[in-house]
Each structure stands twice: as structure tokens, then as C-alpha cells.
């Protein structure tokens, strides 16, 4: 069975496979908003200009790797998701300000902000980016997102404040001890997840990357073929034929150990490790400037790692899921307490995703963790 949903197809980067949810149940049916205001959160307003600035930054990043037509087609849903994130930010910053009134000073002091900037510089260096110091970081923010140094630091300070608040008031207060019985039960129920695949038999199809509508057309051929349960091998050959390639070179079965896949074009091995027998991957941008879609025909698993070896990993998984649940429930309670109005017009069609899932998406308003990422927060 294919693991691709219809809304996974228009944008091809992995980060965009999970597409945004719209704001549900709170939209004013009127297409007009008062005075250029798109939302009101208590006494705080979000203007059309505020929202547009955020959207333009999103659009610019998406256009670097995706066809313009695909990006524009998804902008109405991205707009609502971005607005949803802005609303959550307003709510959480209001709670931060309440804490500051109780305390001796700023929730985040300048030394903490400087330390986070330096941490981001070091992370950028590890990724091989041309960043030598904070000024390079500020310059990139100005060139990429149109943010001045002060705006960048203000946004970062808000993020740190929210992270600190949520960690202390939502997560830490509810971080109960996870009993060994629960860890063992999780291990037994998810035993296959702790097995290391050793060999895989797979097929793949290739689409030449482009930023025009030709790629859209090919993606539609693939999507329609998979929905019609067309033979994957024949579909790969058809796509090759449409691109002027020799169809006999595509769609063939490859049987490889994961060690053999190391020299293959990245991220072939990484993607295949995430798939189960019979699954089809989402479209994946590869380093050779192609879009590839993989299907696993067979998978040979090794022995599962012993429980003692994965006990800490299981604990992190359970705690991370608990944090997601706590965060979503917390925001729902806060929204219910506030005067919240949204003035965006209704979408021409319904979102394909439940709004409750919006905080689970990477880079899409997910629950905050301690500065440095979820992995560091959970350690």
C-alpha cells in the first residue's frame, strides 16, 4: 500500500510532505476584515501586514526548491497555518509577560540571548555553512528574511521566552516517572522498530527537478498512477519515457544490503530505512538534483536490539509524546479562555488534515523544547 497522501504531492521536499492545517471552527465567514486586521487575541491584534511579512519569508524559502505553481497552490493553507502559529505566539507571550510581572526582572536576560546566538553560530559551522560569527548570522537573516539585527534578536528572545515558559509550566510540572512496566510494554508492542534492516529489495522512479510546470505534470502522472494502483515498475518506465529517457533503465528491482547502499545517491539509504514492505516513499529531493520515489518490495530485518540497550530511547519517545499531548491540551485550554477572532475568508475547499495535528509537524508550530532542540531537551 502506498503511504503517500494526496496533499503530500504538490511540494516535493520532505519538510513539506506534511502540509499545514487550516484554522478550523474560528473563521469569520466575512471575507473582509476591519482595518486590515486578520485576527484579535484579547487586546492584541495581528494585522494583514504582519501576516504578509511572515508569509513572504515562507514563500521565498519554498521557491528556492519548488515550482512556483506548486507553492502558490498551497499558500492559502500555509497562510492559515502561519496565522495559527502567530496566534499561539501571542497567547504564550502574554503568559510570559504575566510571569515577568511576578519576577525580579526580564524572563530572558541579554546574556542568555547572546549565548543562544553563539550556539546557533556553532551549529551553522557544524553544518558547513559560511558563518564565522553573530554578524554573519544577522546578515543572513537580513538577506534571507528581511529581518534587521534588532528584529532577529527580538524574535529569538521571544522564542527562548516561550520555550522556557512551556518547559517550566507545562512539561516540567507534568514530567512523571515512567515505570519499567510501561517501558517494557512499549518495547514489546513496537519490537519491529528496534530491528535494524540488513537488506532491502526496492524499485524507484526518477523525475528531473525543475521549477516550471513540467515537474507538476510528471508528479500528477505519478500520483494518478499510484492512486490507480498501477504497477510501480511500469509507472517508473512511463515517467522515464515522458522525459526522453530509456524506460528499460528504470523500475527494475534492486536487492542491496544497506552497506551496499552507502555509495548510492543520497538520501537513498536513509529513506529506505524508514519504509516497510510494500510502502512507497514521499517524493524525495536527492543530491543529484532529481526527485526520487521509492517502493520497498522486500525487507530483511536483523535481530531486535535488546531491551536494556533501548530503554533510554523508549523513555525519550514516551516523554516526547506526552509533551506533545500536554502542549496541545494546554493551548486548547488557553484559547478557550481568551477572546479570539479570526477574519480570514473561508477556503474554497476543506483542509485534508485535522486541526488537532497541527503542532506535531516539524517546523510547523510544533511544541517548543529547551533551546538546542528536542534531542537535547529530552536528555
C-alpha positions in Angstrom: 0.0 0.0 0.0 1.2 3.5 -0.8 2.0 5.7 2.2 1.6 8.9 0.2 -1.5 11.2 0.8 -2.9 13.4 -1.9 -1.7 16.6 -0.2 1.9 15.2 0.0 2.4 15.6 -3.7 2.3 19.3 -4.7 5.5 20.2 -2.8 8.4 17.8 -3.1 10.7 18.5 -0.2 10.4 16.2 2.8 9.8 19.2 5.0 6.7 19.9 3.0 5.2 16.5 2.8 3.2 17.2 5.9 1.2 20.2 4.8 -0.4 22.8 7.0 -3.8 22.6 8.7 -6.1 25.5 8.4 -7.7 27.2 11.4 -11.0 25.4 11.9 -14.1 26.5 13.8 -13.0 30.1 14.4 -13.1 31.7 11.0 -15.4 34.7 10.4 -17.4 33.9 7.2 -17.0 37.5 6.1 -14.1 38.0 3.6 -13.5 41.5 4.9 -11.5 42.3 8.0 -11.8 45.6 10.0 -8.9 48.0 9.3 -6.5 45.4 7.8 -6.7 43.2 10.9 -6.7 39.4 10.4 -7.0 38.3 14.0 -7.6 39.7 17.5 -6.2 37.9 20.6 -7.7 39.6 23.7 -6.4 43.2 23.2 -3.6 42.2 20.8 -4.1 42.4 17.0 -2.4 40.7 14.1 -2.5 42.9 11.0 -2.5 41.9 7.4 0.9 43.5 7.1 2.2 41.3 10.0 0.9 38.2 8.4 2.1 39.1 4.9 5.7 39.6 6.2 5.7 36.1 7.7 4.2 34.7 4.5 6.7 36.3 2.2 9.6 34.7 4.2 7.9 31.3 3.9 7.3 31.8 0.2 10.9 32.8 -0.5 12.2 29.7 1.2 9.8 27.4 -0.6 10.5 28.9 -4.0 14.2 28.0 -3.6 13.4 24.4 -4.1 9.9 24.1 -5.5 7.9 25.0 -8.7 6.2 28.4 -8.3 2.8 26.9 -9.3 3.0 24.3 -6.5 4.0 26.9 -3.9 1.2 29.3 -4.9 -1.4 26.5 -4.9 -0.6 25.7 -1.2 -0.4 29.3 0.0 -4.0 29.6 1.3 -3.3 26.7 3.7 0.1 27.9 4.6 -1.4 31.3 5.4 -3.8 29.8 7.9 -1.2 27.7 9.5 1.2 30.7 9.8 -1.6 32.7 11.4 -2.3 29.9 13.8 1.3 30.0 14.9 1.2 33.8 15.3 -1.9 33.4 17.5 -0.2 30.8 19.7 2.8 33.1 20.0 0.6 36.0 21.1 -1.0 33.7 23.7 2.2 32.4 25.1 4.0 35.8 25.2 1.0 37.1 27.2 1.6 34.4 29.7 5.4 35.2 29.7 4.6 38.9 30.5 2.5 37.8 33.4 5.4 35.8 34.8 7.7 38.8 34.3 5.4 40.9 36.4 5.8 38.4 39.3 9.6 38.1 39.0 12.6 40.3 39.6 13.4 41.1 36.0 13.3 40.0 32.4 12.3 36.4 31.7 15.3 36.1 29.3 18.3 38.3 30.0 20.8 39.5 27.4 23.5 37.0 28.4 21.1 34.1 27.7 20.2 35.7 24.4 23.9 36.1 23.4 24.6 32.5 24.5 21.8 31.3 22.2 23.1 33.4 19.2 26.6 31.9 19.8 25.1 28.4 19.9 23.3 29.0 16.6 26.6 30.1 15.1 28.4 26.9 16.2 25.5 24.8 14.8 25.8 26.6 11.5 29.5 25.9 11.4 28.9 22.2 12.0 26.6 22.1 9.1 29.3 23.6 6.9 27.7 27.0 6.4 29.8 30.1 5.9 29.1 31.6 9.3 32.0 32.9 11.3 30.2 34.9 14.0 27.0 36.6 15.1 27.3 39.3 12.5 27.2 36.7 9.7 24.1 35.3 11.3 22.4 38.7 11.3 23.4 39.4 7.7 21.9 36.1 6.6 18.7 36.9 8.4 18.5 40.3 6.7 19.2 38.9 3.2 17.0 35.8 3.6 14.1 37.0 5.7 14.4 40.8 5.7 15.0 40.9 9.4 17.2 43.6 11.0 19.6 42.7 13.7 17.2 44.0 16.3 14.2 42.2 14.8 16.2 38.9 14.7 17.2 39.2 18.4 13.7 40.2 19.4 12.2 37.1 17.6 14.9 34.9 19.2 14.2 36.3 22.6 10.5 35.6 22.2 11.3 32.0 21.1 13.5 31.5 24.2 10.9 33.0 26.5 8.2 30.7 25.1 10.5 27.7 25.3 11.3 28.5 28.9 7.7 29.1 29.9 6.4 25.9 28.3 9.2 23.8 29.7 8.7 25.0 33.2 4.9 25.4 33.3 3.7 22.7 31.0 6.4 19.9 30.7 8.3 20.0 33.9 5.3 20.2 36.1 3.9 17.0 34.5 7.1 15.0 33.9 6.1 11.9 35.8 8.4 8.9 36.3 7.8 6.3 33.6 7.6 2.9 35.3 9.7 0.0 33.9 6.5 -1.9 33.1 5.4 0.8 30.7 8.8 0.8 29.0 8.7 -2.9 28.6 5.2 -2.9 27.2 6.2 -0.3 24.7 9.2 -2.4 23.6 7.1 -5.5 23.1 4.4 -3.6 21.2 7.0 -1.9 18.9 9.6 -4.6 18.7 10.0 -4.3 14.9 11.0 -0.6 15.3 14.2 -1.7 17.2 15.3 -4.1 14.5 18.0 -3.0 12.1 17.2 -3.7 8.4 20.1 -5.5 6.8 18.9 -6.0 3.2 16.2 -4.4 1.0 14.7 -5.1 -2.4 13.3 -1.9 -3.9 12.4 0.0 -7.1 12.5 3.7 -7.7 11.4 6.2 -10.3 13.2 9.5 -11.2 11.8 12.9 -12.0 14.2 15.6 -13.2 13.9 18.6 -10.9 12.7 21.8 -12.4 10.9 24.9 -11.2 8.4 25.0 -14.0 5.1 23.2 -14.5 6.7 20.2 -16.3 7.6 18.8 -13.0 4.0 19.4 -11.8 2.7 17.4 -14.8 5.0 14.5 -14.1 4.1 14.4 -10.4 0.5 14.3 -11.4 1.2 11.2 -13.6 2.9 9.5 -10.7 0.1 10.4 -8.2 -2.6 9.3 -10.6 -0.7 6.1 -11.3 -0.3 5.2 -7.7 -3.9 6.0 -6.9 -5.0 3.7 -9.7 -2.7 1.0 -8.3 -0.6 0.9 -11.5 2.3 -1.4 -11.4 5.2 0.6 -9.9 7.7 -0.7 -12.4 5.5 0.2 -15.4 4.9 3.6 -13.8 8.7 4.2 -13.5 9.2 3.3 -17.1 6.3 5.6 -18.2 7.8 8.6 -16.3 11.2 7.9 -17.9 9.6 7.7 -21.3 7.9 11.1 -20.8 11.3 12.6 -20.0 13.0 11.2 -23.1 14.9 8.5 -21.1 15.4 4.8 -21.9 12.5 3.2 -20.0 14.3 -0.1 -19.6 16.8 1.5 -17.3 14.1 2.4 -14.7 11.7 0.5 -12.5 14.0 -2.6 -12.2 14.3 -4.5 -8.9 17.4 -3.7 -6.9 18.4 -6.0 -4.0 21.1 -4.5 -1.8 22.4 -4.6 1.7 22.3 -1.3 3.5 26.1 -1.4 3.5 26.0 -1.6 -0.4 23.7 1.4 -0.4 26.3 3.7 1.2 27.7 5.0 -2.1 24.3 5.4 -3.7 22.9 8.8 -4.3 21.8 10.3 -1.0 19.4 10.0 0.7 18.5 6.6 -0.8 19.7 4.5 2.2 18.2 6.9 4.7 14.8 6.9 3.0 14.7 3.1 2.6 15.4 2.6 6.2 12.2 4.4 7.1 9.9 2.3 4.8 8.2 -1.0 5.4 7.5 -3.8 2.9 5.0 -2.6 0.3 5.4 1.1 1.2 6.1 3.9 -1.3 8.0 6.9 -0.1 7.0 10.5 -0.5 8.9 12.5 -3.2 12.5 13.0 -2.1 14.9 15.6 -3.4 18.3 14.0 -3.9 21.7 15.5 -4.1 22.0 14.8 -7.9 19.1 17.3 -8.4 16.5 14.7 -9.1 13.2 13.8 -7.3 13.0 10.1 -6.5 10.2 8.0 -5.3 11.0 4.6 -3.8 9.0 1.4 -3.3 10.1 -1.4 -1.0 9.3 -4.8 -2.3 11.0 -6.9 0.4 12.9 -6.1 3.6 15.1 -8.4 5.6 15.4 -7.3 9.3 18.1 -8.2 11.7 17.6 -9.1 15.3 16.0 -6.5 17.6 18.3 -4.7 19.9 17.9 -5.9 23.5 15.5 -4.0 25.8 18.3 -2.8 28.1 20.0 -1.1 25.1 17.0 0.8 24.0 15.3 1.5 27.4 16.5 5.1 27.4 15.4 5.7 23.8 11.9 4.3 24.7 11.7 6.7 27.7 12.5 9.6 25.4 9.9 8.6 22.9 7.2 8.2 25.6 8.1 11.5 27.2 8.2 13.3 23.8 4.6 12.0 23.0 3.5 13.1 26.5 4.9 16.6 25.8 3.1 16.9 22.5 -0.2 15.9 24.2 0.4 18.3 27.1 1.3 21.2 24.8 -1.8 20.8 22.6 -4.1 20.4 25.5 -2.6 23.5 27.2 -3.1 25.7 24.1 -6.6 24.5 23.7 -7.4 25.5 27.3 -5.7 28.9 26.8 -7.7 29.6 23.6 -10.9 28.7 25.3 -10.3 31.4 28.0 -9.5 34.2 25.6 -11.4 36.5 23.2 -10.2 35.2 19.9 -11.5 36.4 16.5 -10.2 35.5 13.1 -11.1 37.4 9.9 -9.7 35.3 7.1 -12.2 34.3 4.4 -13.2 30.6 4.1 -11.1 28.3 1.9 -12.5 27.1 -1.4 -12.2 23.5 -0.1 -11.8 21.9 3.3 -8.3 21.1 4.7 -7.5 17.4 4.4 -5.9 17.4 7.9 -7.5 17.7 11.4 -6.5 20.9 13.2 -5.5 19.0 16.3 -2.5 17.6 14.4 -1.0 20.9 13.5 1.5 21.1 16.4 3.0 17.7 15.5 4.6 18.9 12.3 8.3 19.7 12.1 8.8 23.4 11.7 5.1 23.9 11.8 4.3 25.2 15.2 5.5 22.1 17.0 5.8 22.1 20.8 8.8 24.1 21.9 11.7 22.3 23.7 14.7 23.7 25.5 17.0 25.8 23.3 19.1 23.4 21.4 16.4 21.1 20.0 14.2 18.2 21.2 17.0 15.7 21.5 18.9 18.0 23.9 15.8 18.8 25.8 15.0 15.1 26.4 18.5 14.1 27.5 
